[in-house]
Amino acid sequence: MSKGKGTYHVIPKLGGGWSLRKEGAARAIDTFTSKDEAVVRARDVARNSGNELVIHGRDGTVRERATYGNDPNPPRDAKSKK
């Protein structure tokens, strides 16, 4: 898997199952029978490439986001607010 900018999506497939797809790609990287399997693989891919992961629900809405690598907007800790 090449490193670089990109967002990976776990999305439902028409007719059942789940796909792991890189944003803008014409084809899925891989397909899975369960969402759990797709999410495990997607987390590995996103971590190894230092990219973002977006997990969608069966209805297509975004259920979860995760950023791996250099986060342009890291969360602030409570100490920095003082």
Secondary structure by P-SEA (a helix, b strand, c coil): ccccbbbbbbcccccbbbbbbcccccccccccccaaaaaaaaaaaaaaacbbbbbbcccccccccccccccccccccccccc
